[in-house]
């Protein structure tokens, strides 16, 4: 073990081991040695967390607390995240292999999530009112749903946990978080921060464990009213199926196979920067990665030559080294999966270009930045999500073919278009079947806009005020302000026929 303490569940305002007292090992992706042990949550632990969250919602102060007081807790959480930013970055790099220089940015984004949603509740969580002929006033109010089940992935886990927790809490829900079993350290740190912020017991709970047990129990629990999930598409399908039995609201942010299209008239240096950053940062373990690079035929050779130069210079190494640009993949199982795809690419006829892993890093789960050249869009490696530092590269003849190739995939999360012709930029972006598209831009984040995909990349949108559609229920109240005309059913004198019949 590397000296990290055991990770416990956080249920009803206290840290505790699971009822079964069972633990699993958390592994360092850089050394493949154990970091620590983590409490393995099971159905009974999920039930305890949900009961605590339900009690905190039904009988506790959170839902009925004045909004200003509730939001003070969120601002306090943001402050504490910033206070512990270095610790969070260290734990994230240790646990996931993300280079620490990139992990530090995730902590800053997490603090902003809490501040943003606190401000949004004050300014945008507002209803509508309609007058009807001076006789009625109809208005809407937004109410918290209840217990929110949040299931988060192992890539950039801390930021993505706060992306869900912040709007859920800001709108008055209580939370049970089931973080990914491969990245428990920063979820535990979030629980410590929220405990220090002094939230009422039961408002926020964390149960660690595996998807098949803890995750499935959370989805099936009848007192959980919504499930927000970020992760792999097949798992998302299972969650939707299993949520149907209790009619839960669901929000699914799933896989991606996003295209980056470069036309010959683009600023090639900027497009190159974007292509490299978009798939090789965060170790390639990002849902919006531009894992398919589509190059106009006339620039294919030049762009690939420059791409190889950049790939050769990416610094691979210890995620704790500030100079490292590419660290190890999170787990040996995932390392094996990504390498299987690279071998499939060879079998399918693609040319594989990778600089190799430096000596001395053999113990870690390293996959070098890898280009799959001369791909066809019907290849498995061009159709399926690899979720690593691997990019399939292919060419197109014209705008029509670029759009066809971009859309000829089951996913539809993100897309990137590079061109100096802005009419074409708008035209192509809107023609692509994706929830999000960037034109002449890398993946920049704006918390005000909706985030999500189409097709097999998900259902629903979160982000900005769009999160309120998911984390709240809208109630309509109709009020008569005059004397409404109501049909006097049953007040008329009985007809002679009816009187005779009764007689």
C-alpha positions as CSV (number, residue, x, y, z in Angstrom):
1,X,0.0,0.0,0.0
2,X,1.2,3.6,-0.6
3,X,0.0,5.0,2.6
4,X,-3.4,6.3,1.7
5,X,-6.0,5.5,4.4
6,X,-9.0,3.2,3.7
7,X,-11.8,4.8,1.9
8,X,-15.2,4.4,3.7
9,X,-18.7,5.2,2.7
10,X,-20.3,8.5,3.7
11,X,-23.8,7.9,4.9
12,X,-26.1,10.1,7.0
13,X,-23.3,12.5,7.9
14,X,-20.7,10.0,9.0
15,X,-17.9,7.8,7.5
16,X,-18.5,4.1,7.9
17,X,-17.5,0.8,6.5
18,X,-20.1,-1.3,4.7
19,X,-22.5,-3.6,6.6
20,X,-20.7,-6.6,5.2
21,X,-17.3,-5.2,6.2
22,X,-15.9,-6.1,2.8
23,X,-13.1,-4.1,1.0
24,X,-11.6,-4.1,-2.5
25,X,-8.1,-2.9,-3.6
26,X,-7.6,0.4,-5.4
27,X,-4.6,0.1,-7.8
28,X,-2.1,2.8,-8.8
29,X,-2.0,2.9,-12.7
30,X,1.6,4.1,-12.7
31,X,3.0,1.2,-10.7
32,X,0.1,-1.3,-10.7
33,X,0.6,-1.6,-6.9
34,X,-2.2,-1.2,-4.4
35,X,-2.9,2.4,-3.2
36,X,-5.3,1.5,-0.4
37,X,-8.5,-0.5,0.3
38,X,-12.0,0.8,-0.4
39,X,-15.3,-0.3,1.3
40,X,-17.3,-2.4,-1.1
41,X,-20.9,-1.2,-1.0
42,X,-23.8,-3.6,-1.5
43,X,-27.5,-3.4,-1.6
44,X,-27.9,-2.9,2.2
45,X,-25.5,0.0,2.1
46,X,-27.3,1.6,-0.8
47,X,-30.6,1.1,1.1
48,X,-29.1,2.8,4.2
49,X,-27.9,5.8,2.1
50,X,-31.2,6.1,0.3
51,X,-33.1,6.0,3.6
52,X,-30.9,8.7,5.0
53,X,-31.3,10.9,1.9
54,X,-35.1,10.4,1.9
55,X,-35.4,11.3,5.5
56,X,-33.2,14.4,4.9
57,X,-35.6,15.3,2.0
58,X,-38.9,14.5,3.6
59,X,-38.2,15.5,7.2
60,X,-35.0,17.4,7.2
61,X,-34.3,21.1,6.6
62,X,-32.7,20.9,3.2
63,X,-35.8,21.2,0.9
64,X,-37.5,23.8,3.1
65,X,-34.4,25.8,3.9
66,X,-34.4,29.4,2.6
67,X,-32.7,29.4,-0.7
68,X,-30.1,31.9,0.4
69,X,-29.0,29.7,3.3
70,X,-28.9,26.6,1.1
71,X,-26.7,28.3,-1.4
72,X,-24.3,29.5,1.2
73,X,-23.4,25.9,1.7
74,X,-22.6,25.6,-2.0
75,X,-20.4,28.7,-2.0
76,X,-18.6,27.2,1.1
77,X,-18.0,23.9,-0.8
78,X,-16.5,25.9,-3.7
79,X,-14.2,27.7,-1.3
80,X,-13.1,24.4,0.3
81,X,-12.4,22.8,-3.1
82,X,-10.1,25.7,-3.9
83,X,-8.4,25.4,-0.4
84,X,-7.7,21.7,-1.1
85,X,-7.0,22.1,-4.8
86,X,-3.5,20.7,-4.6
87,X,-4.6,17.7,-2.6
88,X,-7.4,17.0,-5.1
89,X,-5.0,17.2,-8.0
90,X,-2.6,14.9,-6.3
91,X,-5.3,12.3,-5.5
92,X,-6.7,12.5,-9.0
93,X,-3.3,12.0,-10.6
94,X,-2.5,9.2,-8.2
95,X,-5.8,7.4,-8.7
96,X,-6.3,7.8,-12.5
97,X,-2.9,8.5,-14.1
98,X,-4.0,11.9,-15.4
99,X,-1.0,14.2,-15.6
100,X,-1.0,16.4,-12.5
101,X,-0.8,19.6,-14.6
102,X,-4.1,18.6,-16.2
103,X,-5.6,17.4,-13.0
104,X,-5.1,20.8,-11.4
105,X,-7.4,22.4,-14.0
106,X,-10.1,19.9,-13.1
107,X,-10.2,21.0,-9.5
108,X,-10.6,24.6,-10.6
109,X,-13.5,23.6,-12.8
110,X,-15.1,21.7,-10.0
111,X,-15.2,24.8,-7.7
112,X,-16.7,26.8,-10.5
113,X,-19.5,24.2,-10.9
114,X,-20.7,24.9,-7.3
115,X,-20.5,28.7,-7.7
116,X,-22.2,28.6,-11.1
117,X,-25.2,26.6,-10.0
118,X,-25.6,28.6,-6.8
119,X,-25.8,31.7,-8.9
120,X,-28.1,30.1,-11.5
121,X,-30.6,29.1,-8.8
122,X,-30.8,32.8,-7.7
123,X,-31.1,34.2,-11.2
124,X,-32.7,31.5,-13.5
125,X,-34.8,29.2,-11.4
126,X,-37.9,31.2,-11.9
127,X,-41.4,30.4,-12.9
128,X,-43.8,31.8,-15.4
129,X,-47.2,33.5,-14.9
130,X,-50.1,34.0,-17.3
131,X,-53.2,36.0,-16.9
132,X,-56.4,34.6,-18.6
133,X,-59.1,37.2,-19.4
134,X,-58.7,38.8,-16.0
135,X,-60.4,35.7,-14.5
136,X,-57.4,33.4,-13.9
137,X,-53.7,33.6,-12.9
138,X,-51.8,30.5,-14.0
139,X,-48.2,30.1,-12.8
140,X,-45.4,27.6,-12.5
141,X,-43.1,26.6,-9.6
142,X,-40.0,24.4,-9.7
143,X,-39.7,21.8,-7.0
144,X,-36.9,19.4,-6.1
145,X,-37.6,15.9,-7.2
146,X,-36.3,14.0,-4.1
147,X,-33.5,11.6,-3.8
148,X,-31.1,11.9,-6.7
149,X,-29.0,8.9,-7.7
150,X,-25.7,10.0,-9.4
151,X,-23.4,7.4,-11.0
152,X,-20.2,8.9,-12.3
153,X,-17.2,7.6,-14.4
154,X,-13.6,7.1,-13.7
155,X,-12.3,9.7,-16.2
156,X,-11.9,13.2,-14.7
157,X,-14.0,11.9,-11.8
158,X,-13.9,14.8,-9.4
159,X,-15.0,17.4,-11.9
160,X,-17.7,15.1,-13.3
161,X,-19.0,14.3,-9.8
162,X,-19.4,18.0,-9.0
163,X,-21.0,18.6,-12.4
164,X,-23.9,16.5,-11.1
165,X,-23.8,17.1,-7.3
166,X,-23.8,20.9,-7.6
167,X,-27.1,21.3,-9.5
168,X,-28.8,18.4,-7.6
169,X,-28.0,20.1,-4.3
170,X,-28.6,23.7,-5.5
171,X,-32.2,22.8,-6.5
172,X,-33.0,21.2,-3.1
173,X,-32.6,17.5,-3.8
174,X,-30.7,15.1,-1.6
175,X,-28.0,12.9,-3.1
176,X,-26.6,9.4,-3.2
177,X,-23.4,9.3,-5.2
178,X,-22.0,6.0,-6.6
179,X,-18.5,6.8,-8.0
180,X,-16.6,4.6,-10.3
181,X,-14.8,1.8,-8.5
182,X,-11.5,2.6,-10.3
183,X,-11.3,6.2,-9.0
184,X,-12.6,6.4,-5.4
185,X,-10.0,8.8,-3.9
186,X,-11.4,12.2,-5.0
187,X,-15.0,11.1,-4.4
188,X,-13.9,10.4,-0.8
189,X,-12.3,13.9,-0.8
190,X,-15.5,15.4,-1.9
191,X,-17.3,13.7,1.0
192,X,-14.7,15.1,3.4
193,X,-15.2,18.6,1.9
194,X,-19.0,18.4,2.1
195,X,-18.7,17.1,5.7
196,X,-16.5,20.0,6.6
197,X,-18.9,22.4,5.0
198,X,-21.5,21.2,7.5
199,X,-24.4,20.1,5.3
200,X,-27.2,18.5,7.3
201,X,-26.9,14.7,7.8
202,X,-28.3,12.7,4.9
203,X,-28.3,15.5,2.3
204,X,-25.2,14.1,0.6
205,X,-24.1,10.4,0.7
206,X,-21.5,8.3,-1.0
207,X,-21.5,4.5,-1.5
208,X,-18.5,3.0,-3.1
209,X,-18.6,-0.3,-5.0
210,X,-19.2,-2.0,-8.3
211,X,-21.8,-1.3,-10.9
212,X,-23.3,-4.8,-10.9
213,X,-24.1,-4.5,-7.1
214,X,-24.1,-1.0,-5.7
215,X,-24.9,0.7,-9.0
216,X,-27.7,-1.7,-9.8
217,X,-29.2,-1.4,-6.3
218,X,-29.2,2.4,-6.6
219,X,-31.0,2.2,-10.0
220,X,-33.6,-0.3,-8.7
221,X,-34.4,1.5,-5.4
222,X,-38.0,2.7,-5.4
223,X,-37.2,5.8,-3.3
224,X,-34.6,7.1,-5.8
225,X,-36.5,9.4,-8.1
226,X,-33.9,10.2,-10.7
227,X,-30.7,8.7,-12.1
228,X,-28.0,10.8,-13.8
229,X,-25.3,8.6,-15.4
230,X,-22.1,9.3,-17.3
231,X,-20.4,6.4,-18.8
232,X,-20.4,3.6,-21.4
233,X,-23.4,3.2,-23.7
234,X,-24.2,-0.4,-23.0
235,X,-24.4,0.4,-19.2
236,X,-26.6,3.4,-20.0
237,X,-29.0,1.1,-21.8
238,X,-29.2,-1.2,-18.9
239,X,-29.9,1.7,-16.5
240,X,-32.7,3.0,-18.6
241,X,-34.3,-0.5,-18.8
242,X,-33.9,-1.0,-15.0
243,X,-35.2,2.5,-14.2
244,X,-38.5,1.8,-16.0
245,X,-39.9,-0.4,-13.3
246,X,-40.0,2.6,-10.9
247,X,-40.5,5.3,-13.6
248,X,-37.4,7.2,-12.7
249,X,-36.2,10.3,-14.6
250,X,-33.0,9.5,-16.3
251,X,-30.2,11.6,-17.9
252,X,-27.6,9.7,-19.9
253,X,-24.3,11.1,-21.1
254,X,-22.7,8.2,-22.9
255,X,-20.0,7.3,-25.4
256,X,-18.6,9.1,-28.4
257,X,-16.7,8.7,-31.6
258,X,-16.4,12.3,-32.5
259,X,-15.1,13.6,-35.8
260,X,-12.7,16.5,-36.3
261,X,-13.0,17.7,-39.9
262,X,-10.2,19.8,-41.4
263,X,-10.7,21.5,-44.8
264,X,-7.8,22.6,-46.9
265,X,-8.5,26.3,-46.3
266,X,-8.3,25.9,-42.5
267,X,-5.6,27.4,-40.2
268,X,-3.6,24.2,-40.2
269,X,-1.5,25.0,-37.2
270,X,-4.5,25.7,-35.0
271,X,-6.3,22.7,-36.4
272,X,-3.2,20.6,-35.5
273,X,-3.1,22.0,-32.0
274,X,-6.8,21.1,-31.6
275,X,-6.5,17.6,-33.0
276,X,-3.5,16.7,-30.7
277,X,-5.0,18.2,-27.6
278,X,-8.5,16.8,-28.2
279,X,-7.5,13.2,-28.2
280,X,-4.2,13.0,-26.3
281,X,-4.9,15.2,-23.3
282,X,-6.4,13.4,-20.3
283,X,-4.7,10.3,-21.6
284,X,-7.4,10.1,-24.3
285,X,-9.9,9.0,-21.7
286,X,-12.5,11.6,-22.5
287,X,-16.0,11.2,-24.0
288,X,-15.7,14.2,-26.3
289,X,-12.3,13.2,-27.8
290,X,-11.9,13.8,-31.5
291,X,-11.0,10.1,-32.1
292,X,-11.8,10.3,-35.8
293,X,-9.7,12.8,-37.8
294,X,-11.1,13.6,-41.3
295,X,-8.7,15.4,-43.6
296,X,-9.4,16.9,-47.0
297,X,-7.4,14.9,-49.5
298,X,-5.2,17.7,-50.7
299,X,-3.7,18.3,-47.2
300,X,-3.7,14.7,-46.0
301,X,0.0,14.0,-46.5
302,X,1.2,17.4,-45.1
303,X,-1.1,17.2,-42.0
304,X,-0.2,13.6,-41.2
305,X,3.5,14.4,-41.5
306,X,3.1,17.3,-39.0
307,X,0.9,15.2,-36.8
308,X,3.6,12.5,-36.5
309,X,6.2,15.2,-35.5
310,X,3.9,16.4,-32.7
311,X,3.1,12.8,-31.5
312,X,6.8,12.1,-31.4
313,X,7.3,15.0,-29.0
314,X,4.5,14.3,-26.5
315,X,6.1,13.7,-23.1
316,X,5.1,10.3,-21.7
317,X,5.8,9.7,-18.0
318,X,5.1,9.8,-14.3
319,X,1.7,11.6,-13.9
320,X,3.2,13.4,-10.8
321,X,5.8,15.1,-13.0
322,X,4.6,18.5,-14.0
323,X,6.3,18.1,-17.4
324,X,4.3,14.9,-18.2
325,X,1.7,15.3,-21.0
326,X,0.5,11.7,-21.3
327,X,0.2,9.4,-18.3
328,X,-0.8,5.7,-17.8
329,X,-4.4,4.5,-18.5
330,X,-6.4,4.0,-15.4
331,X,-6.5,0.2,-15.1
332,X,-4.8,-2.8,-16.6
333,X,-8.1,-4.1,-17.9
334,X,-8.6,-0.9,-19.8
335,X,-5.0,-1.0,-21.0
336,X,-5.6,-4.5,-22.5
337,X,-8.8,-3.3,-24.1
338,X,-7.1,-0.3,-25.9
339,X,-4.2,-2.5,-27.1
340,X,-6.7,-5.0,-28.5
341,X,-8.2,-2.3,-30.6
342,X,-4.7,-1.3,-31.9
343,X,-4.1,-4.9,-32.9
344,X,-7.6,-5.0,-34.6
345,X,-6.5,-1.9,-36.6
346,X,-3.5,-3.7,-37.9
347,X,-5.7,-6.7,-38.8
348,X,-8.1,-4.4,-40.6
349,X,-5.4,-2.9,-42.7
350,X,-4.6,0.4,-41.0
351,X,-1.1,1.7,-40.6
352,X,-0.2,2.1,-36.9
353,X,2.1,4.9,-36.0
354,X,3.2,5.3,-32.4
355,X,6.5,6.5,-30.8
356,X,6.8,3.8,-28.2
357,X,6.9,4.0,-24.4
358,X,10.1,5.2,-22.8
359,X,12.2,2.7,-20.9
360,X,11.6,2.5,-17.2
361,X,7.8,2.7,-17.5
362,X,7.1,-0.9,-18.0
363,X,5.1,-1.4,-14.8
364,X,2.5,1.3,-15.8
365,X,-0.5,1.1,-18.0
366,X,1.1,3.1,-20.8
367,X,-0.2,3.3,-24.3
368,X,1.7,5.8,-26.4
369,X,-0.1,8.4,-28.5
370,X,-1.2,6.3,-31.5
371,X,-2.3,7.2,-35.0
372,X,-4.3,4.7,-37.1
373,X,-3.5,5.9,-40.6
374,X,-5.3,5.2,-43.9
375,X,-8.4,4.1,-42.1
376,X,-11.8,3.4,-43.7
377,X,-14.9,4.5,-41.9
378,X,-16.3,1.0,-41.9
379,X,-13.4,-0.3,-39.8
380,X,-14.2,-1.4,-36.3
381,X,-11.6,1.1,-35.0
382,X,-13.4,3.9,-36.8
383,X,-16.8,2.9,-35.5
384,X,-16.3,1.8,-31.9
385,X,-15.2,3.9,-28.9
386,X,-11.6,3.0,-27.9
387,X,-11.4,5.6,-25.1
388,X,-7.6,6.0,-25.1
389,X,-4.9,8.0,-26.8
390,X,-5.7,6.6,-30.2
391,X,-6.9,8.5,-33.3
392,X,-8.3,7.0,-36.5
393,X,-7.2,9.2,-39.5
394,X,-8.9,9.2,-42.9
395,X,-9.4,11.5,-45.9
396,X,-12.4,12.9,-47.7
397,X,-12.9,14.4,-51.2
398,X,-15.4,17.2,-50.6
399,X,-17.9,18.7,-48.1
400,X,-20.6,16.2,-48.9
401,X,-18.3,13.2,-48.2
402,X,-17.0,14.8,-45.0
403,X,-20.6,15.1,-43.7
404,X,-21.4,11.6,-44.8
405,X,-18.4,10.1,-43.0
406,X,-19.0,12.2,-39.9
407,X,-22.6,10.9,-39.6
408,X,-21.8,7.3,-40.6
409,X,-21.4,6.1,-37.0
410,X,-23.9,5.2,-34.2
411,X,-22.6,7.9,-31.8
412,X,-23.4,11.6,-31.9
413,X,-21.8,13.4,-29.0
414,X,-19.4,16.1,-30.3
415,X,-17.9,17.3,-33.6
416,X,-15.2,19.8,-34.6
417,X,-15.0,21.7,-37.9
418,X,-12.0,23.6,-39.1
419,X,-12.3,26.0,-42.1
420,X,-11.8,29.6,-43.0
421,X,-15.1,29.7,-44.8
422,X,-17.5,30.5,-42.0
423,X,-20.6,29.9,-44.2
424,X,-19.3,26.4,-44.7
425,X,-18.4,26.1,-41.0
426,X,-22.0,26.8,-39.9
427,X,-23.4,24.6,-42.7
428,X,-21.3,21.6,-41.9
429,X,-21.6,21.9,-38.1
430,X,-25.4,22.0,-38.4
431,X,-25.4,19.0,-40.8
432,X,-23.5,16.8,-38.4
433,X,-25.6,14.6,-36.2
434,X,-24.2,15.5,-32.8
435,X,-25.3,17.1,-29.6
436,X,-22.5,19.6,-29.7
437,X,-20.2,21.1,-32.4
438,X,-17.3,23.4,-32.3
439,X,-16.2,25.5,-35.3
440,X,-12.5,26.6,-35.4
441,X,-12.3,25.9,-31.7
442,X,-11.1,23.1,-29.4
443,X,-13.5,21.7,-26.8
444,X,-14.1,24.8,-24.7
445,X,-16.6,24.7,-21.9
446,X,-19.4,27.1,-21.2
447,X,-21.5,26.2,-18.2
448,X,-24.4,28.2,-19.6
449,X,-25.0,25.9,-22.5
450,X,-26.5,22.3,-22.6
451,X,-24.2,19.4,-22.6
452,X,-25.2,16.0,-24.1
453,X,-25.4,13.9,-27.2
454,X,-27.8,12.3,-29.7
455,X,-28.1,8.8,-31.1
456,X,-26.1,6.3,-29.0
457,X,-24.3,9.1,-27.2
458,X,-27.1,9.8,-24.7
459,X,-30.5,11.1,-23.8
460,X,-31.2,14.5,-22.2
461,X,-29.2,17.6,-21.5
462,X,-27.5,19.0,-18.5
463,X,-25.7,22.3,-18.0
464,X,-26.9,25.8,-17.4
465,X,-30.6,26.2,-16.8
466,X,-31.1,22.9,-18.8
467,X,-30.1,21.0,-15.6
468,X,-33.2,22.5,-13.9
469,X,-35.4,20.6,-16.3
470,X,-33.9,17.4,-15.0
471,X,-33.3,18.1,-11.3
472,X,-36.7,19.7,-10.7
473,X,-40.4,19.0,-11.3
474,X,-42.5,21.8,-12.7
475,X,-45.9,22.3,-11.0
476,X,-48.6,24.4,-12.5
477,X,-51.0,26.3,-10.2
478,X,-54.2,27.7,-11.6
479,X,-55.9,30.4,-9.5
480,X,-59.3,32.0,-10.1
481,X,-59.1,35.7,-9.4
482,X,-62.7,36.3,-10.4
483,X,-65.9,34.3,-10.2
484,X,-65.4,31.6,-12.8
485,X,-68.4,30.3,-14.8
486,X,-68.9,26.7,-13.8
487,X,-71.5,24.5,-15.6
488,X,-74.3,23.9,-13.0
489,X,-74.3,20.1,-13.5
490,X,-77.0,18.5,-11.4
491,X,-78.7,21.7,-10.3
492,X,-81.5,21.7,-12.9
493,X,-85.1,20.7,-11.9
494,X,-85.8,17.0,-12.7
495,X,-87.5,16.5,-16.1
496,X,-91.0,15.1,-16.0
497,X,-89.8,11.9,-17.7
498,X,-87.1,11.4,-15.1
499,X,-89.6,12.2,-12.3
500,X,-92.0,9.6,-13.6
501,X,-89.3,7.0,-13.9
502,X,-88.2,7.6,-10.3
503,X,-91.8,7.4,-9.1
